[in-house]
Amino acid sequence: MKRVRPCLFITLVAFSFNACNVTNNLYVNNPVPHGKGNGDVYLGLGTGIEPKIDSISADGGINSSGGTSMAPVLSFGGQFGVSKQMDVRAAIHLPYVIGGFGLRVGAQYSFFDASSRFNAAFGTDIAFNLAKDSITLFGSTSSLDTKSKGAITGDFFLPLSVKIDGNFSIILTPRYSSNVFFILKNGNSDKINHVQLYYPALTLGIRIADFYMESTAVYYHNSFYPHLGVLWVFPSGSEDE
């Protein structure tokens, strides 16, 4: 059995029914500035990955066979222009729809105007979550096997985009993620280990009018872990204004 660190590849922030926090891959990168007073909101569904944890030792170490499973994450978010080339962004993530709650906030600065065919930006996100120990479905409450109290994630990203035409864009985004996890020792909420993980990720996004799809590869311990997501954007202002 292989011994690994907890939660191999967490990026955005969410919860799991069992072993630990589920990743959120739906970054919704867009380097094109909205312009002051303009923005959009979105509703999307992505996939998150969680390691299959076999056991947790008394010192908080994780024992795992190395397998993974994939979980759905529902996301609500948006991006809003606070100046000509500066945007703020935020998102709420609901893994397993009601299996937890995650919040991500961030900002980015675009290097070119919205009218430019090519664009690039530099941004940062920070995300928080708190684990749940139970879930209620149709009035029935069930306990969750909670081994993680939650996580804090900080990311830096550099989205690059090209407009093929007015309704079709391609976005490529390298990202670096730093994570701190709060792992329970044998389920004891009074004994928590702090575990830090760092990894790069690369995202390819395609936007067709108001439809957006995204694929992300997380690189950790010489392996790639895939993420997928789709969403619908509801603009509140034109990016070309």
C-alpha positions in Angstrom: 0.0 0.0 0.0 1.3 3.4 -0.9 1.6 6.1 1.7 0.7 9.6 0.3 0.0 13.0 1.6 -3.7 13.9 2.2 -5.9 15.2 -0.6 -3.5 15.0 -3.5 -4.9 17.6 -5.8 -7.2 20.2 -4.3 -7.6 23.5 -6.2 -10.8 25.2 -5.4 -12.5 24.5 -2.6 -15.3 22.1 -1.6 -16.3 19.0 0.5 -16.7 15.3 0.0 -19.0 12.7 1.4 -16.1 10.6 2.5 -12.3 10.9 2.5 -11.5 14.6 2.2 -12.1 17.8 0.2 -13.2 17.4 -3.4 -11.3 19.5 -5.9 -13.1 22.2 -7.9 -11.9 22.6 -11.5 -14.3 25.2 -12.8 -12.0 28.2 -12.9 -13.8 30.1 -15.6 -10.8 32.0 -16.8 -11.3 35.1 -19.0 -8.5 37.6 -19.5 -10.7 40.0 -21.5 -11.6 43.0 -19.2 -15.3 43.7 -18.7 -14.8 47.4 -18.2 -15.9 49.5 -15.3 -19.5 48.7 -14.3 -19.9 45.7 -16.6 -19.8 42.0 -15.7 -21.4 38.7 -15.9 -22.6 35.8 -13.8 -22.6 32.1 -14.5 -24.1 28.7 -13.5 -22.0 25.6 -14.2 -21.3 22.0 -13.3 -17.7 20.7 -13.1 -16.0 17.6 -11.9 -13.8 17.3 -8.9 -11.3 14.6 -8.0 -10.8 13.0 -4.6 -8.3 10.4 -3.5 -9.6 7.1 -2.2 -8.3 7.1 1.4 -7.9 3.7 3.0 -7.0 4.9 6.5 -5.6 7.7 8.6 -2.9 7.0 11.1 -2.7 8.4 14.6 -0.2 11.0 13.5 -2.5 12.2 10.7 -0.7 10.4 7.9 -2.7 9.1 5.0 -2.6 5.6 3.7 -3.9 5.1 0.1 -3.8 2.6 -2.7 -3.4 5.5 -5.1 -6.9 5.2 -6.6 -9.1 8.2 -7.3 -12.8 9.0 -7.8 -14.6 11.8 -9.5 -17.3 14.0 -7.9 -19.7 16.6 -9.4 -19.4 20.3 -8.2 -22.1 22.8 -8.9 -20.8 26.4 -9.2 -22.3 29.9 -9.1 -20.0 32.8 -9.8 -19.3 36.0 -11.7 -16.8 38.6 -12.8 -17.2 42.4 -12.6 -15.1 45.3 -13.9 -14.0 47.8 -11.3 -11.9 49.8 -13.7 -11.1 49.7 -17.4 -8.7 46.7 -17.0 -9.2 45.5 -13.5 -11.9 42.8 -12.7 -12.9 41.2 -9.4 -14.3 37.7 -9.3 -16.1 35.4 -6.9 -17.7 31.9 -6.9 -19.7 29.6 -4.6 -19.1 25.9 -5.0 -21.5 23.1 -3.9 -19.9 19.7 -4.1 -22.4 16.9 -4.5 -24.8 19.9 -4.8 -25.4 20.0 -1.0 -22.5 18.0 0.4 -20.6 21.2 1.5 -19.9 24.8 0.8 -16.9 26.6 -0.7 -16.2 30.3 -1.4 -13.6 31.7 -3.8 -12.7 35.4 -4.3 -10.1 37.0 -6.5 -9.0 39.7 -8.9 -7.2 40.1 -12.1 -5.5 42.8 -14.2 -5.8 42.6 -18.0 -2.9 43.8 -20.1 -4.9 44.8 -23.2 -8.2 46.5 -23.9 -11.4 44.5 -24.4 -11.3 45.2 -28.2 -8.0 43.4 -28.6 -8.1 40.1 -30.5 -5.4 38.7 -28.2 -5.5 39.3 -24.5 -3.6 38.3 -21.3 -4.1 38.9 -17.6 -2.5 38.2 -14.2 -4.7 37.2 -11.4 -5.0 35.6 -8.0 -7.7 33.7 -6.1 -8.2 32.6 -2.5 -10.7 30.0 -1.5 -12.0 28.8 1.8 -14.2 25.9 2.9 -15.7 24.3 6.0 -16.5 20.5 6.1 -19.9 19.2 7.0 -20.5 16.2 9.2 -24.0 15.4 7.9 -26.2 15.8 4.9 -30.0 16.1 4.6 -32.0 14.7 1.7 -35.7 15.0 1.5 -36.0 15.4 5.3 -33.7 12.5 6.1 -30.3 13.3 7.7 -27.3 11.0 7.2 -23.8 11.3 8.8 -20.8 11.9 6.6 -17.4 10.2 7.1 -15.6 13.5 7.7 -11.8 13.2 7.9 -11.1 16.8 6.8 -12.3 19.9 8.5 -11.7 22.0 5.4 -9.0 23.8 3.4 -7.6 27.2 2.3 -6.3 27.5 -1.2 -4.4 30.4 -2.9 -3.8 30.5 -6.6 -1.9 32.6 -9.1 -2.9 32.4 -12.8 -2.0 33.9 -16.2 -4.9 33.5 -18.7 -4.2 34.0 -22.4 -6.9 34.3 -25.0 -7.5 34.7 -28.7 -10.8 35.7 -30.3 -11.5 33.7 -33.4 -14.5 35.8 -34.1 -17.0 37.8 -32.1 -18.7 34.7 -30.6 -15.8 32.2 -30.4 -12.7 32.5 -28.1 -10.0 30.1 -26.9 -8.4 30.6 -23.5 -5.2 28.9 -22.2 -4.4 29.3 -18.5 -1.3 28.2 -16.6 -1.9 28.2 -12.8 0.0 27.6 -9.6 -1.9 26.4 -6.5 -0.9 26.4 -2.9 -3.1 24.6 -0.4 -3.4 24.1 3.4 -5.7 21.2 4.6 -7.0 20.6 8.0 -7.0 16.8 8.5 -8.6 15.2 11.6 -6.6 12.6 13.5 -8.7 9.5 13.6 -11.9 11.5 13.4 -11.0 13.6 16.5 -12.1 17.2 15.9 -9.8 18.4 18.7 -6.7 17.0 17.0 -6.0 18.5 13.6 -2.9 18.3 11.3 -2.0 21.1 8.9 -0.9 19.7 5.5 0.5 21.9 2.7 0.4 20.9 -1.0 1.7 22.8 -4.1 1.1 22.0 -7.8 0.8 23.6 -11.3 -2.3 23.2 -13.5 -3.1 24.0 -17.1 -6.6 24.9 -18.3 -8.0 25.0 -21.8 -11.3 26.9 -22.1 -13.5 27.4 -25.2 -16.3 30.0 -25.2 -19.0 30.0 -27.9 -21.3 33.0 -27.3 -22.6 32.5 -23.8 -21.6 28.8 -23.5 -18.3 27.9 -22.0 -16.5 24.6 -21.5 -13.3 23.9 -19.8 -10.7 21.1 -19.3 -7.9 21.2 -16.7 -4.9 19.0 -16.1 -3.4 19.1 -12.6 0.2 17.9 -12.4 1.1 16.3 -9.1 3.8 13.7 -8.2 4.7 13.0 -11.9 1.0 12.3 -12.8 -1.7 14.3 -14.5 -5.3 14.5 -13.1 -8.1 15.7 -15.3 -11.0 18.0 -14.6 -13.9 19.0 -16.8 -16.6 21.6 -16.6 -19.4 23.4 -18.6 -21.4 26.5 -17.8 -23.7 29.1 -19.1 -22.8 32.8 -18.8 -25.4 35.5 -18.2 -23.8 38.9 -19.3 -24.8 42.1 -17.5 -22.7 44.3 -19.7 -20.7 44.1 -22.9 -17.0 43.2 -22.8 -16.4 45.4 -25.8 -17.9 48.5 -24.3 
